[in-house]
Amino acid sequence: MVGNNVSHSKRRTKRTFEVNLFDKKLFLQEENRWINLRVSAAGIRFINKVGLKKALEDAKSKGFIKSF
């Protein structure tokens, strides 16, 4: 997404809005292995809330990932 930086004097310069992604290495307890995910900040909060296994199943059912 593209927008403007607006200074105090109302000068406008172009800027981009980037996605807040992180490369995370998480341990999947049920399969006793580490997995690497590129996940957003909201995704990390969701994983902390419901657990990694449930979050992966939910993402797979919505078509975000093919397999895990």
Secondary structure, 3 states (H helix, E strand, C coil): CEEEEECCCCCEEEEECCCCEEEEEEEEHHHCEEEEEEEEHHHHHHHHHHCHHHHHHHHHHCCCCCCC
